[in-house]
Amino acid sequence: MQLSATPYEERLTAPRSWWLISCLVGLSFALILLPFGTLPLLGGLVGGTAVAAVAASAYGSLRIRVVGGALIAGEAKLPVTALGDMEVLDPEEARAWRTYKADTRAFLLLRAYIPTALRVEVTDPEDPTPYLYLSTREPERLAEAIKRARATV
């Protein structure tokens, strides 16, 4: 399998506000443990902040990659030859495909804090998934990377 010359990679990181919320969670734990003394207060501050930050980091650690003739999106890995038409979704259309237009068999790599997305049809007759819905900050660039990878395969 030959790697494409210009692979695509995007990490769906959590927004900055989530890191502030992590600090507020730690502060909340510290206030809960305040009646028990200074040491538990500091433990609650550090421990609560750390647990919330790990949760935010884990949720924002998903990647979308186009490399080696395959699209890798979170847990899904599909060869680009099994992908059909692509539709770049603006925020309004992305919201529609997340809600009333959604198919329950579709693969959704959904992050609500990312307003734009790319919808990619799956043309493999063996795969029951009708399409992939990929939350991405750069849907045009992802679509171009898939087209380039398809042309080189």
Backbone torsions as a table, in degrees:
resi	resn	phi	psi	omega
1	MET	NA	128.3	-176.8
2	GLN	-95.3	134.0	177.4
3	LEU	-75.5	142.1	178.0
4	SER	-71.5	153.5	-175.3
5	ALA	-67.3	-36.7	-179.4
6	THR	-125.0	84.2	-179.2
7	PRO	-69.2	159.0	178.7
8	TYR	-111.0	137.7	175.8
9	GLU	-148.5	133.4	178.0
10	GLU	-141.4	135.4	175.9
11	ARG	-107.1	127.8	-177.5
12	LEU	-86.5	72.5	-175.7
13	THR	-71.3	150.9	177.3
14	ALA	-69.5	150.0	179.8
15	PRO	-68.1	160.8	-177.4
16	ARG	-60.4	-32.6	-178.9
17	SER	-61.6	-28.8	179.2
18	TRP	-66.5	-29.6	178.3
19	TRP	-72.2	-35.8	174.3
20	LEU	-64.5	-41.4	177.6
21	ILE	-61.8	-36.4	176.5
22	SER	-59.7	-42.0	177.5
23	CYS	-65.5	-38.5	178.7
24	LEU	-67.5	-34.6	175.3
25	VAL	-62.7	-44.2	177.3
26	GLY	-61.6	-40.4	177.4
27	LEU	-63.9	-38.8	177.8
28	SER	-63.0	-44.3	177.3
29	PHE	-62.2	-38.6	178.9
30	ALA	-63.6	-42.1	179.7
31	LEU	-67.3	-34.6	177.4
32	ILE	-64.5	-37.5	-177.2
33	LEU	-91.2	2.2	-179.8
34	LEU	-55.5	-42.7	-179.1
35	PRO	-63.3	-17.0	-177.6
36	PHE	-90.5	-3.7	176.6
37	GLY	118.9	179.9	-174.8
38	THR	-71.6	-42.7	-178.2
39	LEU	-64.0	-47.5	174.9
40	PRO	-62.0	-35.3	177.0
41	LEU	-59.3	-47.7	179.4
42	LEU	-66.5	-38.7	176.7
43	GLY	-62.5	-41.8	177.3
44	GLY	-64.9	-39.9	179.0
45	LEU	-63.6	-50.7	-178.1
46	VAL	-69.8	-47.7	-177.5
47	GLY	-65.3	-45.8	179.8
48	GLY	-64.1	-41.2	177.7
49	THR	-64.7	-42.9	-178.6
50	ALA	-64.4	-44.9	-179.5
51	VAL	-63.7	-44.2	179.3
52	ALA	-65.7	-38.4	179.1
53	ALA	-67.8	-38.6	176.9
54	VAL	-64.1	-41.3	178.5
55	ALA	-63.8	-43.5	178.5
56	ALA	-65.0	-40.1	179.3
57	SER	-67.0	-41.6	-180.0
58	ALA	-65.2	-41.1	179.8
59	TYR	-66.7	-31.7	-178.9
60	GLY	-97.4	21.0	-177.1
61	SER	-100.5	2.5	179.2
62	LEU	-67.1	145.9	179.9
63	ARG	-126.0	149.8	170.4
64	ILE	-117.8	125.7	-178.9
65	ARG	-136.1	144.8	169.1
66	VAL	-120.8	108.5	-176.6
67	VAL	-154.7	141.4	176.2
68	GLY	61.9	33.5	178.9
69	GLY	75.0	18.7	-179.7
70	ALA	-136.3	149.9	172.0
71	LEU	-101.6	121.6	178.4
72	ILE	-116.1	115.4	-177.6
73	ALA	-131.0	99.2	-176.7
74	GLY	64.5	-119.9	-179.7
75	GLU	-84.2	-15.2	-175.6
76	ALA	-87.4	138.4	174.9
77	LYS	-138.0	113.4	-177.6
78	LEU	-127.6	139.6	172.6
79	PRO	-68.7	145.3	-177.9
80	VAL	-65.5	-18.7	177.1
81	THR	-70.5	-18.1	179.0
82	ALA	-92.1	6.1	-177.8
83	LEU	-106.4	141.4	-178.7
84	GLY	-107.6	-135.7	-177.7
85	ASP	-63.9	149.4	179.1
86	MET	-122.0	145.8	178.7
87	GLU	-131.4	119.8	175.9
88	VAL	-78.0	125.9	-175.5
89	LEU	-107.2	122.6	173.8
90	ASP	-75.4	174.3	-175.7
91	PRO	-55.8	-40.2	-179.3
92	GLU	-68.5	-45.9	-179.5
93	GLU	-68.2	-35.9	177.4
94	ALA	-63.0	-41.4	177.8
95	ARG	-62.6	-39.2	178.4
96	ALA	-63.5	-42.6	-179.5
97	TRP	-73.0	-19.2	174.8
98	ARG	-82.0	-18.9	-173.2
99	THR	-116.9	-99.7	-168.8
100	TYR	-76.6	-19.7	176.9
101	LYS	-90.1	-6.6	-173.5
102	ALA	-67.3	145.1	174.1
103	ASP	-104.3	133.7	-176.8
104	THR	-67.3	-18.0	179.3
105	ARG	-87.6	-8.3	-175.5
106	ALA	-72.0	153.5	174.2
107	PHE	-92.1	118.5	-179.4
108	LEU	-110.8	116.7	169.2
109	LEU	-101.8	87.3	-166.0
110	LEU	-108.8	126.8	170.9
111	ARG	-131.0	111.1	-173.2
112	ALA	-63.9	-23.4	-179.5
113	TYR	-81.1	-2.8	175.2
114	ILE	-108.2	112.5	-171.3
115	PRO	-75.8	-24.9	-176.4
116	THR	-102.8	162.2	-176.7
117	ALA	-155.6	171.8	174.3
118	LEU	-127.9	130.3	176.2
119	ARG	-107.4	123.6	-176.3
120	VAL	-121.6	122.7	177.5
121	GLU	-72.6	143.7	175.5
122	VAL	-102.6	120.5	-175.9
123	THR	-100.0	-1.0	179.7
124	ASP	-69.6	119.0	-178.3
125	PRO	-67.3	-20.2	178.8
126	GLU	-79.1	-18.8	-175.3
127	ASP	-96.7	122.8	-179.6
128	PRO	-76.4	-6.8	-179.2
129	THR	-74.3	120.4	-178.4
130	PRO	-74.8	-34.5	-179.2
131	TYR	-159.6	164.2	173.6
132	LEU	-107.6	133.4	172.6
133	TYR	-109.6	114.2	-175.6
134	LEU	-117.6	112.2	172.6
135	SER	-67.2	126.2	-179.4
136	THR	-151.1	145.5	177.7
137	ARG	-78.5	-19.4	-177.3
138	GLU	-130.6	71.5	-176.0
139	PRO	-65.7	-34.3	179.3
140	GLU	-65.0	-42.8	-179.1
141	ARG	-66.6	-38.3	177.3
142	LEU	-65.3	-42.7	178.6
143	ALA	-62.3	-41.7	177.9
144	GLU	-64.2	-39.6	179.1
145	ALA	-64.4	-38.9	178.0
146	ILE	-66.9	-41.6	178.5
147	LYS	-62.9	-41.9	178.7
148	ARG	-64.4	-43.1	-179.5
149	ALA	-66.1	-36.2	178.6
150	ARG	-66.9	-35.3	-179.9
151	ALA	-70.8	-28.5	-177.7
152	THR	-88.0	-13.1	-178.3
153	VAL	-83.4	NA	NA
